[in-house]
């Protein structure tokens, strides 16, 4: 155990320089736990530590590259396949790596120890060749510029102008248009109140105009059939529109899974739309929260 503790300290040295005592110990303990939890052979731990320090873990670190292609598996690049269990054990360790109040996500520690990368002042990890990455192990989120409570008030007021009965959930009324149940409710109201195609276009345009304080002038909305909103087409339109207008796509999202798969969120609308169409990207059920005074955003899910 003493040698494993020493090896843990040696391996984490570059991460613990100038760290406070507590943070330093937490980082060392995280690596020690990863080494000992599955009772890895001491010789394997020694070899892994030396190979990390000599940067001899991967044949290439191009899995950080978001420009060459979108998907990789890091284990395809692992020189010594005997290290796979250690890599997987390190993936789930999350000691404090950045500022004291900054949360550490899964995979960060493993990548910082095994690759030519470092902890940046902003973002999750900076590779010395491929640059800054916003590392995610789950669903990245892209944001609009509008806050939930403000958008809700705008939409409630506009729907009231047409005499529309508002959709409610848990006793709270919402002018929510990015929820399938709410759309079903409003479609029934559009029929009951005999709204025209232009009326429904107006309602949808008000929604879109407020997401980024940007006027949408398109009058050929293919997501409206008569006075009915087609949920799937409307949702895809919103997703593409938000992606196109948001700044979050430039954060270089790198999504990792425990099986080693890596996906880079595209930086341009064409690749994003292509991945959306083939099902590589879909969306979780966490849509806009119109009861919160926070920016509205959509969670992306990588399949």
Rosetta blueprint (number, residue, H / E / L):
1 X L
2 X H
3 X H
4 X H
5 X H
6 X H
7 X H
8 X H
9 X H
10 X H
11 X H
12 X L
13 X H
14 X H
15 X H
16 X H
17 X L
18 X L
19 X L
20 X L
21 X H
22 X H
23 X H
24 X H
25 X H
26 X H
27 X H
28 X H
29 X H
30 X H
31 X H
32 X H
33 X H
34 X H
35 X H
36 X H
37 X H
38 X L
39 X L
40 X L
41 X L
42 X H
43 X H
44 X H
45 X H
46 X H
47 X H
48 X H
49 X H
50 X H
51 X H
52 X H
53 X H
54 X L
55 X L
56 X L
57 X L
58 X E
59 X L
60 X L
61 X L
62 X H
63 X H
64 X H
65 X L
66 X L
67 X L
68 X L
69 X L
70 X L
71 X E
72 X E
73 X E
74 X H
75 X H
76 X H
77 X H
78 X E
79 X L
80 X L
81 X H
82 X H
83 X H
84 X H
85 X H
86 X H
87 X H
88 X H
89 X H
90 X H
91 X H
92 X L
93 X L
94 X L
95 X L
96 X L
97 X L
98 X L
99 X L
100 X L
101 X L
102 X L
103 X L
104 X L
105 X L
106 X L
107 X L
108 X H
109 X H
110 X H
111 X H
112 X H
113 X H
114 X H
115 X L
116 X L
117 X E
118 X E
119 X L
120 X L
121 X L
122 X L
123 X L
124 X L
125 X E
126 X E
127 X E
128 X L
129 X L
130 X L
131 X E
132 X E
133 X E
134 X E
135 X E
136 X E
137 X L
138 X L
139 X L
140 X L
141 X E
142 X E
143 X E
144 X E
145 X E
146 X E
147 X E
148 X H
149 X H
150 X H
151 X H
152 X H
153 X H
154 X H
155 X H
156 X H
157 X H
158 X H
159 X H
160 X H
161 X H
162 X L
163 X L
164 X L
165 X L
166 X L
167 X E
168 X E
169 X E
170 X L
171 X L
172 X E
173 X E
174 X E
175 X L
176 X L
177 X L
178 X L
179 X L
180 X H
181 X H
182 X H
183 X H
184 X H
185 X H
186 X H
187 X H
188 X H
189 X H
190 X H
191 X H
192 X H
193 X L
194 X L
195 X L
196 X L
197 X H
198 X H
199 X H
200 X H
201 X H
202 X H
203 X H
204 X H
205 X H
206 X H
207 X H
208 X H
209 X H
210 X H
211 X H
212 X L
213 X L
214 X L
215 X L
216 X L
217 X L
218 X L
219 X L
220 X L
221 X L
222 X L
223 X L
224 X E
225 X E
226 X L
227 X L
228 X E
229 X E
230 X L
231 X H
232 X H
233 X H
234 X H
235 X H
236 X H
237 X H
238 X H
239 X H
240 X H
241 X H
242 X H
243 X H
244 X H
245 X H
246 X L
247 X L
248 X H
249 X H
250 X H
251 X H
252 X L
253 X E
254 X E
255 X E
256 X E
257 X L
258 X L
259 X L
260 X L
261 X E
262 X E
263 X E
264 X E
265 X L
266 X L
267 X L
268 X L
269 X H
270 X H
271 X H
272 X H
273 X H
274 X H
275 X H
276 X H
277 X H
278 X L
279 X L
280 X L
281 X E
282 X E
283 X E
284 X L
285 X L
286 X L
287 X L
288 X L
289 X L
290 X L
291 X L
292 X L
293 X L
294 X L
295 X E
296 X E
297 X E
298 X E
299 X E
300 X E
301 X E
302 X E
303 X L
